């Protein structure tokens, strides 16, 4: 990444990205390929509704690395719904000076994070629905068992 037009924050996060790599224990994940061809993935480790750990990878350029890295720093510790509402402009504001032609990297990062949060929420909804049906089934079995005896 050429340093011209990039803030010190952008340069730092590009060269030394935070939270880069896969999480072995995660309960939210998304992978999106943007129109530019860069792919970004986010993994979430959510505990008690808050993002305990967030990680990412990208096959993109330094701008993609910087945006992914800053995104993870902005949302760690937040509740899932709040993290999902992070937008491109929030990331760009945190980064500071950033070339206009690289701003789409912040959009890719925001969209991928939002998709990972949605994945987590769907998994939780499925988990709760599974418990509901399991309890309903157990209750019906007990009801019919009592009727036969």
N, C-alpha and C positions, 0 to 999 in steps of 0.2 A: 504494500500500500504506500503510494507516494504521500508524503506528509503534507504537501501543499493542499490547503483547504480543509484539513482535518484538525479538530481540536486535540489538545493533549489527552483528554479522556478517550477520544476515539482511537488515537494511536496506541495508548496504553492497553485498552481492552482488545485491540486487534493483535498486538504482539504477545500479550499475556492474558488470554481470555480466562475469565473466571467460570467455574462450574462447567468446564468443557469435558465431555465424555458421557458415556452411558451410566445410568443408575441401575444397579443390579436389583434393587427392591423399589418398585414404583407402582403406583396405582392410577396413573394418568399418562398418556403418551399420544403424540401426533407427529406426523411427517407430511410436509407440504413442499412441493416443488413450485417455485415461483415462475412467472412468465420469462424471467431472465435466464432460467435454467438452473439456478441455485436451489439446492434442497436443504431444508432445515428440519431438525427433529428436536422435540422437547420431551423430557421425562419429568414427572412430578411425583414426589413422595409427600402425600398429604396425611397429616395427623390432626385429629380433632378439628377438621375443617380448614386448617391452615397449611400453607405450603412450607413444609419443614425443609425440604431440599428440592432444588430445581437444577436440571442440567440440560445441556444442548450439544448438538454437533451440527456442522454444516460442511458441505463440500464447496462452499462458495469462497469468495475473496475475503480480504481483510475487513472490508466494510460489513459483510455478513457476520464475521466473527465478532466484530465490535458490537453490532446491534444485538446479537444473541447473548453476548456476555453482559451487556448493560441491562438487558431485559431480565435476566436471571437475578441480578442484583436488586433491581427495582421491586420484584415481586416476592422474594423470599421472606417468609414470615407473614404474608398477607393471607386473608381468607380467599378461598377459591373464586368466589363471585367477583371480588374486588380485583383479583389478578386478571380474570378474564376480561375485565373492562379496560385494561391497559391498551392504549392506542398508539399508532405510529407517531403522532405528535408528542406524546409523553416520552417516548424513547429518544426522539430527536432533541427534545428540550434537555434531557439528561446528558446527552452526548455533547451538545454544544455545536460548534462549527462543523458542518458536514456538507460535502458537495451535493448539489441538487440531483446529480445523476446517480447518486448512491442512496437516496432517500427511500427507494423501493425496498431496500434491505430491512429497514425498520418496519415497513408494512408486512413483509414476509415474517419477521420475528413476532410481531403482534398477532398476526393471524394464526401462526403455528402455536403460540402460547394459548390463545383462545380455544383452539381445537383440542389441545391437550387438557385444558380445564373442562371442556364439554365431555371429553372421553371419561375423565374422572367422575363427573356428575352422572353420566349414563351408567357407568359401572356401579355406582352407589345405588342408583335407582333400581337397577337390575337385582342387586343384592337384597335390597329391602323388599322388592316384589317376590323374590325367591323365598325369603323368610315368611312372608304373608301366606303364600300358597302352601308352603310346607306345614305351617301351623293350621291352616284351614283344612288341609288333607288329614292331618293328625286328629283334628277335632271331629271331622266327619267319620273317621274310622272308629273313634271312641263312641260317637253317637250311635252308629249302626251296630257296634258290638254290644252296647247296652240294650238295644232293642231286641236283639236275638237271645239274650240271656234272661 
